[in-house]
Amino acid sequence: MSNQLVGSTSPYLLQHADNPVDWHPWGPEALEKAREQDKPIFLSIGYAACHWCHVMAHESFEDPKTAALMNENFVNIKVDREERPDIDSLYMEAVVAMTGQGGWPMSVFLTPDGRPFYGGTYFPPARRFNMPAFSEILLALADKWSNDRDSLLDIGNELTDRIAASPALQAGDNELDLRQFDRAAESLFRGYDWTHGGWGQAPKFPQPMAIEFLLRRYARSQDKLALDMAKHVLSAMADGGMYDQLGGGFARYAVDEIWLVPHFEKMLYDNAQLARVYIQGWQVTGDQQMRTVADETIAFMLREMRHPEGGFYSSYDADSEGEEGKFYLWTIDEINAAIEDPKLADLIIASYGATEGGNFEGSNIFFRASEPEALAEQFSVDVETVEERLAEARELLLQTRRQRIHPGLDDKVLTAWNGLTLIALAEAARATQNEEYLVAAQTQANFLLGNLLVDGKLLRSWRDGKAQYTAYLEDHAALGLGLLALYQSDFDPRWYREAVRQADELLEAFADPEGGFFDTRHDHEQLIARPKSIQDSPTPSGNTLAAILLLTLGAYEGAARFIEPAESALRAMTLTASQHPSAFAGWLNAMDFAIGPQLQLAIAGSPSDARFNEFLSRFNSEYIPNLIVAGGEPGADDQPTLMAERAMRDGLPTAYLCQGFACQLPTTEVDELLRQLEDALSSAK
């Protein structure tokens, strides 16, 4: 018998539609039921790829006795955190305040009007892990609601007041200066693991925004230690088991400190951000492994995470056939069965460190155990032969893996995560001149504007032809940044016009008089508080993305309405970001752009002209993080102000290199533009 989730489009909610628990989606009906029946709410928040969400579902939510306790004493609500980040962020703050830590599944008990009074994450069916049984919690809270309600209401009021105190982002006397970057870099240096790469102990998470900060620091000041750290962690992640050595793409994180054992779920936002930072690493270093990892990660997203119409899916589960990681693991016997040539099987076994005993529950997680040069010596062949044979072996293993039962796919399309993906695709297209990437980005942009922009209103989520949920700050900002990245790749002014529209929307509907921006629109559903996120983990916060979007448009337009609110928020965050760079690295990157110097390049001419593209091709492969580019026919509609009065000289594409709208002499010669650019970059260091 199905519950109230049966009509949902969220794959996560549909996973629970046949539970004996009388689940409701979040909405007026469920909240009114709690008020009418005078019952507390049990709110369970998770997402489709969450392993421990599945565990708690199997142990408790599928158990008839537990479900009976829940149905008798509570109104039970399920929320997909990816569709409703506003609800997730509010109640995660409450859980962290109560327990000191958060995570998913999130389990929160609320008054009928939404005030939290008890919470945690995973609760076991019986006492273990120093945690009470879930049934014990249900009975104790039901009793307390009946016999000692005032104490629960006091807790709820206190927590609600705490949640409602959103951070003010008013600049005060703070200024943006380079000393903040020194403090942040020193903090990253002190916390860096030079043995294994990355920051902290197990579990170890990728930190693409922190790596970008290090690459920006090297570009600005030639800080070799920053570059060494960035190269080291990029190499360590690429060599480990967190990276799918066969199919490309990254898992969510490593459960150990050596990047070997992944938590096997694959998230779109991780792979988009990591593909981008590996492209940046390749631009800085020329390291071919970084380029290969970026290409393989993009290939994975294009092959396995893309809807036929162009949008990108959210995630792959960690589990298949009820076992975590089963899809990705190999025994020696399975390798030999897939590769009939014993010498070829021995080569792949040596390359990826497989053994009879395995390195994970009797099976093998592939990792990069030997370099091609060492394998060439071991197998008495040349390096080129090794690489050709390894490619052949990987394809044979992939053919076998495709026959396995795949992990569950959350096939909803989220605007913000697709915005991050659009940035990665467009920037990769520019850097590598890969036409496939550009076409994919253009198709994706058309999909998002055609399906998530409904009657002029941006929505959050799309699945099976249905778009829903009002967009959040991060959706508008990420989409705007993706469109700007695409504009700089093909110079179609439509993308620029739509990016400006997203910025105008966030200024009009999300601005906080105390500085910065709320996560929700001014006319959003009334919750116990209006959330305002500022921490960059694992994706840039909505405020970070908004600041970068506004600053970038400010560089195109020179307009105070874009620049001033962004710089005010950045100045308010200077101390916090410099003291805690891992958690606020996106802010540091925005500050780097704000401090500048911002270089502006306008190219007057047709983007289809070979000379026009020669201007771009000579420096697109370089890493110049604070350069923005505009281009197109003089006088064309919807162009940025940077293109105003930019004429062609002698009928040829003409480049104008500017800083703060003060421009050097226009030139039709590529070598002269490169000289101007080199001089500008040299003077900035």
N, C-alpha and C positions, 0 to 999 in steps of 0.2 A: 504494500500500500504506500503510495507516494505522499509526501508532505507538501508544504507550501512552496518548496523550491523547484518544483517540477517545471514551472514555466520560465525559469531563469535562462539567460544566455551564457552566464559565466560557467566555464567548465568546472571550476572549483565548487560552486554551489550545486551543480548537477551531480557531482560526485556524492553528494549527501542527500539527494532527492528521495532515495528509497530507504533512508535510515528510519528506524522506528521512532526516533525523536521527531516531535512535531515542530520542525524548523520553520522559521519565517525569514524572508529577506528583510533587511532594514527598510522601514517605511512607516507611514502613518497607521496602517492597519495593525501592525505588530505593537507599536507603541501605545495605541489606543486600547488594545486588548490587555496590555499590562496594567493600564490605569483602571479599566473597568473591573478586572479581576483582582486588583490590588495585589499583584504578584511582582516580585523582582524579576529582572531580566538577566538571563545568562547569554552573554555575547561572546561568540566564538569567531575569531578572525584568523584567516590563513590565506593560502594561495595554492593553486593546483599542483605546483612542482614541489611542495613542501613535504619532506619525508616524515617528519614527526607529526605533521597534521594527519597523514595517513595512518600512522601508528595509533594515535589517540582515537581516530575514527573507528578503526578495527576493534580496539580494546574496549571502548566505552560507548561510542555513538551507535554502533551496530549491535550492542548488547541490550536485549529487551528489558532486563531488570534495571539497568542504569537509565535507559530511556524512560521507563515508567516513573522513576524518581524525578527526572528532569521535567517531564510533562505535567506531573502532579503539582510541582512546587514553583515552576518558573515559566516565563514566556521565553522561548529559545530562539535566538536570532543568529543567523550565519551571515558573515560579510566577507567578500573577496577584497583583500587589502589593495589589490592592484586596481580594482575599479573604484574603490572608495578610500583613497589615501587620506582624506580628511578625517574620517572616522577612525582609521587606523592610527594616525599620528596623535590624535587627542587621547585615545585610550592607552596607547603605548606609553605616553608620558605618565599616565596614572599608574600603570603597572611598574614602570621603572621607579617611580616615587615610592611605591609600596614595597618593592622587592629588591631594588638595586640593579635589576637587569631586565631585559626584555627579549622577545623573540617570538617565533611562531611554531605551533599554534598559540595565539593569544587568547586567554580565558579570563573574562572580566564579568563581574556581577554588578548590576546597576539597579538604581531605583527606577520606578516606572517613568520618571522624567529624565532619565539618562545619567544621573550622577553615579560615579563608580565608588564602590565601597570595599571590594575585595577583588584580587586578581592575581594572575600568574601566567605561566605559559603551558607547557605540557604537564598534565597530572596523570599518574599511572592508575590502573584499575585496583591495585593493591599497594599497601605501603612499601615503598622502596626508594632508593636514591635519596634518603632522608626527606621524602615528601609524603604527605598524607595521601590516602586513596581518594580518588575523585568522588566516589560515593559518600565518603565521610564528609568531604567538603560540602556536598549538596545537602546532606542531612543537617549539618551544623548550621549552615547559613539559613536554611528553611526554618529551623527552630529559632534562630536569632531574629529573623524577620517577624516571626509571630510573637516572641516574648521579650525582645530587647531591641526593638526597632530604632529607638532613639540613638543608640550608640552607632548603628550603621549609618543613620542619616547624618550624624555629626562627622563621621569619616567622609561621607560623600560630599558634604558641604566644604570641608577643608580641602579635599583634593580638587574639587571643581574650582575653588578660588585660586588654587595654585596653577591649574591648567589655564585659566583665563588670563593670567598675567603674561601676555605675549611679549617677546623682546622688542624694545624700542630700538630703532636704527636711525637715531638722530646723530649727526656728525659731531656736535660739540666742538671742542678745540682740536680734535685729532686731525692730523694731516697725513697725506700719502707721501712716504719717502722710502728710499731704498734700504734704510736700516731695518725695516720690517722684514725684508727678504733675508737679510743676514741672520736675524734671530730665527726665522723659520727654517733656514737651511741648517743652522747649527743644531736645532732640535731634531731634524731628520737625520743628520749625521750621527748624533748621539744614540738614536734609537735603531740605527741600521744594523742588520745581521749580515756581516761581511762573509760569514761562512756559507750561509744558505741563500742569502738574498731576501729582501723584503724587510718588513717592520714587525716587531713583536714575536711572540711565540705561537705555538699552535692554539687554535686554528689560524691559518694565515690567509689573508684576503688580498686580492690584487688591488692596487691603489693607483689607477691610471691618472687621476688628477694630480697626485703628488709627483708622479713621474713626469708629467707635463711641466709642473713647476720647476723641476730640476733641469729639464731641457731648455725651458725659457731662461733659467738663470745662466746656463752655459751660453746661450745665444746672446744674452745681455753682457756678461762680464767674463766670459771664457773661464769660468770656474771649473777646473778639471775634475775636482772631487765630486761635484754635482753630476758631471757627465759620467764619471766612473760608476757612481751609484746607479744612475739610470740604466746604463748598459748592463751592469751586473744583474739587476733585478729582472730586466727584460729577458736576458739570457737564461736566468734561473727558472723563470716561469715557463719559458718556451721549451726547456729541456725536460721539465718534470711531467708527472702524470696528470696534473691539473689541465694541461693542454692535451687535446685529443690528437695523438700522434698519427692516427690513421685518417680521421675525417676532418681534422681542423676544428677550431673553436675551443673555447675555454669553459670549464666547469665553474661553479659559483665560487668555490674557495678550496683550499687544501686543509685537511684535518690534521696534518702534521706540519712540522716546521721546515721540511725539506722539499715541499711542493710535489711530493710523490702521490699521496692518496687523496683524491679529490672527494668533495661532496658532489656527486655526479650530476646534479641538475645543471642545465645550461640555460642562462637567462639572456634575453636579447640585449638588455642594457649593458651587461658585462662585455659581451662580444663586440658591440658597437664601440664602446669606449676603448677597449683594448686594441681593436683593429686600428683605430685612429692613432693611438699613442705608439703603436709599432710602426706605422707609417712615419710618424714624426721622428722616431728613433732612427729609422732608415735614412730620412732626409739629413739628419745631423751627422750620422756616422758612415753611411754608405754600406753598413753591415747587411749582407745579403740574407742572413738568417732572419733578420727583422722584417725585411720585405717579404720573404717567403711566408712567415707566420701571419703577417697582415693579409696577404693574398689568400692563404688557406682559410683564415677566419672569415673573410668576406665570402669566399666560395661556399663555406658551410652555411652562412646565413642565406645566401642566394639560393642554395640548393634545398635546404631543409627547413628554413624558417620563413619563407616568402609565400604569401597568398598568390594564386595565379594572376590576380589583378594588380599586384604590386605592393600591397602593404605587408608588414612583417609581424609574425606571430610573437607571443610573449615568452614562452619557455618550453623546455623539455623537462620532464620529471626525472628524478634520480633513479626511480624504480622501474623495473620491468619484470613481469612474472612474479611480482611480490618480493623481489630481491633488489637491494640497492646495488647499482652498477653492473648488473648481470650482462647488459647489452654490450658493455665495453671490455669485458674481461676475457682472457685467453689462457687455456692450458697448453702445454707443449703438444699434447695429442691433437688438440683442435687446430693448432698451427700446422702441424704435419698433415692433417686431413685436408686442410684448405690449400696447401702448397705441395703438390706432388713431387716436385724436384727437391731432393734432400739438401743439396748444396744451397739452393735458394732459401729453403726453410732455415737452415743453419745461419745464413746471413741475416735474416730478419730477427732471429732469436738473439744473435749477438748484438745487433744494432739496438734493440729495445730492451735488453736486459732480462729476457724471460728465462725462467728456471723451472725445473721439475716441481720444486716445492712452492713456487710462486711467491709473490710479495703482498698478496691480499687474499686472505681466506682460501688459500690453496690454488688460487689463480693468479694471473699476471696482469698488472697495470703496466702498459707500455710507457717507457721513458727513454730519453736519449742517452743510452749507456756508452756509446762509442762514436767518435767522430769518423767521417768518411775516410780520412787519411789513415787512421788506425785500422779500420776495417780493410782497407786496400792492402795494407801490409799483412794483416792476419790471413787474408784469403788469396794473397798473391795475385792481385789484379790491380788495374789502375783506378784512380778515384772516379773517373767518368763512368767506368763500368759499374762500380759500386752504386753510384747514384741511379744509374739506369735500372740495375737489377732490384734495388730497393723500391723504386717506383713500381716495378712490375709486381713485386711481392705485396706491397701495400694494396694494390688494386685487387689482387686475388683475395686478400683478407677482407677487404671492403665488400667484395661480392658475396662472401660468406656472411658477413655481418648484416648485410641488407636483408638476408633471409630470416634473421632472428626477429623475435617479437620486440618491437620498438618501445622505448619509454613513452609514457603518455605525453601528448602534446596539448598545451594550452594555446588554442588557436584564435584567441581574441587579439584584436589589433588595438594597442594603446597609443594615443596621440603622442604623449611625451617621449616614450621609448622609441617610437618611430622617428620623432624629431632628432634624437641622438643618433639614430641609424642613418638618417638622411645627411647629417653633418659628416659622418664617417665616410659614406659613399661618395659624397660630392668632393670632399677634400682628397680622398684617395684617387678619384678620377683626375683631379687637377695635378696631383703629384706624380702619378704614374702614366698619365695620358691613356688610360685604359677606357676604351669606348664602352665596354660592357658595363663598367661601373657608372658611367655617366647616364647611359640609357636606363639603368636600374633606378638611379636617383630621380630622373625625370618621371619615370613611370610611378614611382612611389609618391612623389609630390602630387601628381595628378590624382592618384588614389586618395590621398589624405584630403585634398581640397574638394574632391568630388564626393566623398563618403562621410567624412567627419565634420565637414562644414555644412550644416543643414539649415536652410533658410537664413543664412548669414550668421549662424550661431555655432561656435566650435563646441564639439562634444568630445568626451573622454575616450569612449570605448566602442568598438565595432566588432560584430561577429554575425555570421550568417545573414548578411544584408541589413542588419539592424544596428543603428548607432544610438547610444544612450549615455546618460550622465553628463551634466554640464561640465565643461572643461575647467581644469584647475590652472593655477598660475603656471606650474611647470609645463602644462600642455601648450599654452599660448607661447611661452618663452622658448621652449625647445623647438616647436614648429617654426617660429620666426627665425631662430638661428639656423635651422636646417635649410630654410628657403634662402637665407642670405648666402650660405655656403654654396648652394646650387646656383644662385645668381652669379657668383664669382667663377663658376665653372662653365656656364653657357651664355651668360649675359642676357637672358630672357627677362625683360623688365617686369613681366607678370609676377615672377617670384619676389622681386623687390617690393612691388606694390603690396603683395599679400603679407610680407614680413612687416612692413610699416603698419598694416592694419592690425596685426597681432600686438604690436607694441602699443598702439593707440588704445586697444582694448584693455590691456593690463594697466595702463595709466588711468583709464577712466573707471574701471570696475574693481580693481584690486588694491589700489594705493591705500596705505595706512597713514593717517595724519601724524603718527609718531615716527614716521620714517619707514622705508622699505614697503613690502607688499604682503597682504594676507594671501593664504593659499587658495581661498575661495572668493567668489564674486560677492559684491555687496548685496545681491538679491538671492544668494544661495540659501538652501534650507537652513533653518535655525537649529544649531546644535548647542551644546552646553558652553561652548566657547568658539571663537573664530580662529582656526589654527593659522600659525605663521612659522614656517619651517626655515631654518637657516643653516642646518648642518649638512655637509656634503658627504653623504655616505648612505648607500653605495653609488648613488647618482647625485649630480649637482642639485642642491636645493633649488626650489622655485625662485627664491630671492637671488641666488647666484646667477641662475640662467637669465633672469630678468635684467640684472645689472649688466651682464655681458651683451645682451641684445640691445639695451638702450645705449651703452657706450659705443657699440659698433655702428648703430644708426646715427649716433652723434658724430662719429667720424665721417660718415657719408653726408650728413646734413648740416653739421655745425649748429644744431638747434639746442638751445638751453633746456627745452622741455624734455629732451632725452637725456642730456648729460647730467643735469643737476641732481635729479633724484637718485641716479645711479652712483654718482660720486659721493653724495651724502651718505648713502647706505654703506659704501665701501669704507669711508672714513670712520664710521661707527664700528666697523668690524676689524680695524687694523690690529688692535692689541690681541683680540681673541684669535684671529687667524695666525698671527705670528707666533703665539704661544702654543697653539694646537694645530700644527699644519696638516697632520694626517686627517683630521676631521673637517678642516675648512680649506682644503687645498684649492678648491674651485674659486673661492674668494681671492686667494693669492694670485691666481692666474688672471682674474678680472682686474686686480690691482696693478699687475704688471702691464696690462693693456692701458689702464687709465693713466699711469705714470708716463707711459710712452718711452720714447717718442713714437707717436702713431704716424705711419707713412701711408700716404694715399696715392694711388696710381689710377689715373684716368686715361683710357685709350679711346680716342675718337676714330671710328671706322667701323667697318662691317666685321662682325665676329667670324664670318665665313672667309674673310680675306687671309691669304697665307701669311702676309706680312704682319697682320694683326696678331695672329697666333704665334708668330716667331717672337714677338715681344714677350709673350707669356711663357713659351716653352723653355726659354733660356734661364728662367729662375723659378719655375713652378716646382722643380724637384728640390729646391733649397728650402730650409726651414727659416722662415721670416715671420715670426708669430704676430707681430704688430703691424703687418701690412694688410691693407684692404685694397681691393681692386674694383673698378667700375669700367664699363665699356659699352660701346654701341654707336650707332649712327648719330651724328650731331642732330639735336633737336627732336629726337624720338621721345614719345610719350612715356611717362612713369619712370623716367630715369632719376637717379639721386641728384641732389644739388651739386655734388662733386663733378657731375658731367655738364653743368650749366656753362654755356659759352665755350665749350671745348670744340674748336674747329680743326678740321684736317688741313694740313699744309701740303700744297702742291698735289692735292688729290690723293695723298697717301695716308695710311693709318698713322696717327700722331699720338705720342705718349707725353703725359704731363705728370711728373712726379712732384708731390706736394707734401708739406708737413704743416698741419694746422691751416690748410687752405692757402698757405704761401707756397707758390710753385716755382720750380726751376724752369729754365727755358724749355719750351716744347721741342721734341725731337722726333724725327722720322727714322732715326738710326738706332738699331738694337744695341750696338756697342756703346753708344753715347748714353742710352738709358741705363745700361749696366754700370757704367762709370758713375753716373749720378747716384744710383742705388748704393753702390759700394761706398761712396763718399758719405752718404747719409747714414749708413749703418756704422761706419767707422767713427763718425763724430758723436754717435750716440753711446759708444762704449767708454 
